[in-house]
Amino acid sequence: MEKQQIDYSLIELVIAQDRKAQFQLFEMTKRMVYSLAFRILNDEDTAHDVLQDTYVKVFQEIRNLKHPEALISWMKTIAARKAVERAKRQFEFEELSAVDERVEDHFEAWFDAELLDQAIRSLPPSSRTVFMLVAVEGYPHQEAARMLGISENTSKSQLNYARKLLKTRIKTLLQA
């Protein structure tokens, strides 16, 4: 999201269904919402659909928001849930036996955001979604597992698997 602040007066106008305020909120937050949806789905068209669905829900439900300072987190949660709903048929979660194996977090090579983004997009849908929800968005495994309809251990094993794949793919991309 851009560095612009979303102030309480804008939120009040959005609650009052002011179209200009709704458009302003959309313009300020659309990149954040789209980016989250795209990174979960890895499909531009579906991410655009989730973007639209997210704002429909935001504008319908914003009057129920009890803590306006939580607007961004609330919007991201809506977007993540909408993206997961759209992508559930892509997921094929398998119990991975390597739950206890830990991935070394130290990485000795330099790489840029584009390389990391490319590696994340190449992950299998189930692992990519868990990685985005837990490692990037900060959801606890328990919440991610509930959203995805899987066990907490499956969430943990998928995250571990995603990290292993990312490390391998980044090394491969760096050598290319």
C-alpha positions as a LaTeX table, in Angstrom:
\begin{tabular}{lrrr}
\hline
Residue & $x$ (\AA) & $y$ (\AA) & $z$ (\AA) \\
\hline
Met1 & 0.00 & 0.00 & 0.00 \\
Glu2 & 1.16 & 3.50 & $-0.66$ \\
Lys3 & 2.39 & 5.60 & 2.24 \\
Gln4 & $-0.87$ & 7.55 & 2.34 \\
Gln5 & $-2.68$ & 7.30 & 5.64 \\
Ile6 & $-6.25$ & 6.12 & 5.74 \\
Asp7 & $-7.82$ & 8.46 & 8.21 \\
Tyr8 & $-10.97$ & 7.98 & 10.19 \\
Ser9 & $-12.85$ & 10.62 & 8.20 \\
Leu10 & $-12.32$ & 8.64 & 4.99 \\
Ile11 & $-13.62$ & 5.51 & 6.71 \\
Glu12 & $-16.68$ & 7.42 & 7.93 \\
Leu13 & $-17.40$ & 8.56 & 4.37 \\
Val14 & $-17.00$ & 5.01 & 3.07 \\
Ile15 & $-19.41$ & 3.79 & 5.76 \\
Ala16 & $-21.87$ & 6.46 & 4.56 \\
Gln17 & $-21.59$ & 4.91 & 1.05 \\
Asp18 & $-19.87$ & 8.00 & $-0.40$ \\
Arg19 & $-18.75$ & 6.85 & $-3.88$ \\
Lys20 & $-15.76$ & 9.23 & $-4.05$ \\
Ala21 & $-14.51$ & 7.96 & $-0.68$ \\
Gln22 & $-15.00$ & 4.35 & $-1.79$ \\
Phe23 & $-13.01$ & 5.05 & $-4.94$ \\
Gln24 & $-10.28$ & 6.76 & $-2.91$ \\
Leu25 & $-10.04$ & 3.75 & $-0.55$ \\
Phe26 & $-9.95$ & 1.44 & $-3.56$ \\
Glu27 & $-7.15$ & 3.45 & $-5.20$ \\
Met28 & $-5.14$ & 3.50 & $-1.97$ \\
Thr29 & $-5.39$ & $-0.24$ & $-1.32$ \\
Lys30 & $-5.97$ & $-2.04$ & $-4.64$ \\
Arg31 & $-2.31$ & $-2.95$ & $-5.19$ \\
Met32 & $-2.07$ & $-4.51$ & $-1.73$ \\
Val33 & $-5.26$ & $-6.56$ & $-2.19$ \\
Tyr34 & $-4.43$ & $-7.65$ & $-5.74$ \\
Ser35 & $-0.87$ & $-8.60$ & $-4.79$ \\
Leu36 & $-2.06$ & $-10.81$ & $-1.95$ \\
Ala37 & $-4.68$ & $-12.51$ & $-4.14$ \\
Phe38 & $-2.24$ & $-13.02$ & $-7.02$ \\
Arg39 & 0.45 & $-14.49$ & $-4.80$ \\
Ile40 & $-1.99$ & $-17.02$ & $-3.41$ \\
Leu41 & $-3.66$ & $-17.84$ & $-6.73$ \\
Asn42 & $-0.85$ & $-17.32$ & $-9.26$ \\
Asp43 & $-3.49$ & $-16.36$ & $-11.84$ \\
Glu44 & $-4.15$ & $-12.77$ & $-12.95$ \\
Asp45 & $-7.79$ & $-13.20$ & $-13.99$ \\
Thr46 & $-8.77$ & $-14.98$ & $-10.80$ \\
Ala47 & $-6.84$ & $-12.44$ & $-8.72$ \\
His48 & $-8.83$ & $-9.66$ & $-10.41$ \\
Asp49 & $-12.04$ & $-11.50$ & $-9.55$ \\
Val50 & $-10.91$ & $-11.76$ & $-5.92$ \\
Leu51 & $-10.04$ & $-8.05$ & $-5.97$ \\
Gln52 & $-13.58$ & $-7.23$ & $-7.05$ \\
Asp53 & $-15.16$ & $-9.67$ & $-4.58$ \\
Thr54 & $-13.05$ & $-8.24$ & $-1.76$ \\
Tyr55 & $-14.20$ & $-4.66$ & $-2.34$ \\
Val56 & $-17.83$ & $-5.71$ & $-2.70$ \\
Lys57 & $-17.59$ & $-7.35$ & 0.73 \\
Val58 & $-15.61$ & $-4.43$ & 2.22 \\
Phe59 & $-18.17$ & $-1.86$ & 1.08 \\
Gln60 & $-21.08$ & $-4.03$ & 2.22 \\
Glu61 & $-19.63$ & $-4.85$ & 5.64 \\
Ile62 & $-17.52$ & $-1.81$ & 6.59 \\
Arg63 & $-20.26$ & $-0.41$ & 8.80 \\
Asn64 & $-19.75$ & $-3.49$ & 11.03 \\
Leu65 & $-16.02$ & $-2.77$ & 11.49 \\
Lys66 & $-15.62$ & $-2.12$ & 15.21 \\
His67 & $-12.02$ & $-0.88$ & 15.08 \\
Pro68 & $-11.35$ & 1.41 & 12.11 \\
Glu69 & $-7.62$ & 1.27 & 12.81 \\
Ala70 & $-7.79$ & $-2.41$ & 11.83 \\
Leu71 & $-9.18$ & $-1.65$ & 8.36 \\
Ile72 & $-6.10$ & $-2.80$ & 6.43 \\
Ser73 & $-5.77$ & $-6.06$ & 8.37 \\
Trp74 & $-9.48$ & $-6.67$ & 7.94 \\
Met75 & $-9.28$ & $-6.07$ & 4.19 \\
Lys76 & $-6.28$ & $-8.39$ & 3.86 \\
Thr77 & $-8.13$ & $-11.09$ & 5.77 \\
Ile78 & $-11.12$ & $-10.77$ & 3.44 \\
Ala79 & $-8.84$ & $-10.93$ & 0.38 \\
Ala80 & $-6.94$ & $-13.95$ & 1.71 \\
Arg81 & $-10.17$ & $-15.81$ & 2.50 \\
Lys82 & $-11.68$ & $-14.96$ & $-0.90$ \\
Ala83 & $-8.50$ & $-16.16$ & $-2.63$ \\
Val84 & $-8.46$ & $-19.39$ & $-0.64$ \\
Glu85 & $-12.15$ & $-19.98$ & $-1.45$ \\
Arg86 & $-11.40$ & $-19.57$ & $-5.17$ \\
Ala87 & $-8.33$ & $-21.78$ & $-5.11$ \\
Lys88 & $-9.48$ & $-24.65$ & $-2.91$ \\
Arg89 & $-10.12$ & $-26.90$ & $-5.90$ \\
Gln90 & $-6.44$ & $-26.48$ & $-6.92$ \\
Phe91 & $-5.18$ & $-27.72$ & $-3.57$ \\
Glu92 & $-4.07$ & $-31.25$ & $-3.09$ \\
Phe93 & $-2.67$ & $-31.37$ & 0.40 \\
Glu94 & $-0.61$ & $-34.41$ & 1.15 \\
Glu95 & 0.73 & $-35.30$ & 4.56 \\
Leu96 & 4.45 & $-34.71$ & 4.27 \\
Ser97 & 6.58 & $-36.86$ & 6.52 \\
Ala98 & 9.26 & $-34.21$ & 6.98 \\
Val99 & 7.39 & $-32.03$ & 9.51 \\
Asp100 & 10.26 & $-32.12$ & 11.99 \\
Glu101 & 12.99 & $-31.38$ & 9.44 \\
Arg102 & 13.93 & $-27.74$ & 9.70 \\
Val103 & 15.03 & $-25.63$ & 6.80 \\
Glu104 & 18.14 & $-23.57$ & 7.35 \\
Asp105 & 17.01 & $-19.94$ & 7.21 \\
His106 & 20.50 & $-18.61$ & 6.47 \\
Phe107 & 20.94 & $-18.05$ & 2.76 \\
Glu108 & 24.39 & $-17.07$ & 1.51 \\
Ala109 & 23.59 & $-15.79$ & $-1.97$ \\
Trp110 & 22.23 & $-12.42$ & $-3.04$ \\
Phe111 & 19.00 & $-12.34$ & $-4.98$ \\
Asp112 & 16.38 & $-9.74$ & $-5.78$ \\
Ala113 & 12.64 & $-9.52$ & $-5.21$ \\
Glu114 & 11.85 & $-10.54$ & $-8.79$ \\
Leu115 & 13.82 & $-13.76$ & $-8.41$ \\
Leu116 & 12.08 & $-14.52$ & $-5.11$ \\
Asp117 & 8.67 & $-13.75$ & $-6.63$ \\
Gln118 & 9.40 & $-16.08$ & $-9.54$ \\
Ala119 & 10.42 & $-18.85$ & $-7.14$ \\
Ile120 & 7.28 & $-18.36$ & $-5.01$ \\
Arg121 & 5.03 & $-18.46$ & $-8.08$ \\
Ser122 & 6.60 & $-21.77$ & $-9.10$ \\
Leu123 & 5.56 & $-23.49$ & $-5.86$ \\
Pro124 & 2.71 & $-26.00$ & $-5.94$ \\
Pro125 & $-0.59$ & $-24.22$ & $-5.13$ \\
Ser126 & $-1.04$ & $-25.79$ & $-1.70$ \\
Ser127 & 2.50 & $-25.03$ & $-0.52$ \\
Arg128 & 2.43 & $-21.54$ & $-2.04$ \\
Thr129 & $-0.81$ & $-20.71$ & $-0.24$ \\
Val130 & 0.45 & $-21.89$ & 3.15 \\
Phe131 & 3.72 & $-20.01$ & 2.58 \\
Met132 & 1.86 & $-16.80$ & 1.71 \\
Leu133 & $-0.54$ & $-17.05$ & 4.63 \\
Val134 & 1.99 & $-18.02$ & 7.30 \\
Ala135 & 5.42 & $-16.74$ & 6.22 \\
Val136 & 4.36 & $-13.59$ & 4.36 \\
Glu137 & 1.03 & $-12.51$ & 5.88 \\
Gly138 & 1.83 & $-13.71$ & 9.39 \\
Tyr139 & $-1.19$ & $-15.91$ & 10.06 \\
Pro140 & $-0.54$ & $-18.53$ & 12.75 \\
His141 & $-0.60$ & $-22.12$ & 11.51 \\
Gln142 & $-3.82$ & $-22.74$ & 13.42 \\
Glu143 & $-5.67$ & $-19.95$ & 11.53 \\
Ala144 & $-4.17$ & $-20.89$ & 8.15 \\
Ala145 & $-5.14$ & $-24.51$ & 8.70 \\
Arg146 & $-8.70$ & $-23.52$ & 9.62 \\
Met147 & $-9.00$ & $-21.33$ & 6.49 \\
Leu148 & $-7.71$ & $-24.13$ & 4.28 \\
Gly149 & $-9.59$ & $-26.98$ & 5.93 \\
Ile150 & $-6.41$ & $-28.88$ & 6.84 \\
Ser151 & $-4.67$ & $-29.91$ & 10.05 \\
Glu152 & $-2.15$ & $-27.68$ & 11.76 \\
Asn153 & 0.54 & $-30.32$ & 11.14 \\
Thr154 & $-0.27$ & $-30.31$ & 7.43 \\
Ser155 & 0.11 & $-26.52$ & 7.43 \\
Lys156 & 3.49 & $-26.83$ & 9.15 \\
Ser157 & 4.70 & $-29.56$ & 6.80 \\
Gln158 & 3.53 & $-27.60$ & 3.72 \\
Leu159 & 5.42 & $-24.51$ & 4.96 \\
Asn160 & 8.55 & $-26.56$ & 5.54 \\
Tyr161 & 8.18 & $-28.14$ & 2.09 \\
Ala162 & 7.69 & $-24.69$ & 0.50 \\
Arg163 & 10.84 & $-23.38$ & 2.17 \\
Lys164 & 12.86 & $-26.35$ & 0.93 \\
Leu165 & 11.54 & $-25.91$ & $-2.61$ \\
Leu166 & 12.22 & $-22.16$ & $-2.51$ \\
Lys167 & 15.78 & $-22.68$ & $-1.38$ \\
Thr168 & 16.38 & $-25.23$ & $-4.14$ \\
Arg169 & 14.69 & $-23.13$ & $-6.83$ \\
Ile170 & 16.48 & $-19.93$ & $-5.87$ \\
Lys171 & 19.82 & $-21.71$ & $-6.00$ \\
Thr172 & 18.91 & $-23.10$ & $-9.43$ \\
Leu173 & 17.80 & $-19.66$ & $-10.68$ \\
Leu174 & 20.99 & $-18.07$ & $-9.38$ \\
Gln175 & 23.11 & $-20.59$ & $-11.27$ \\
Ala176 & 21.24 & $-19.99$ & $-14.54$ \\
\hline
\end{tabular}
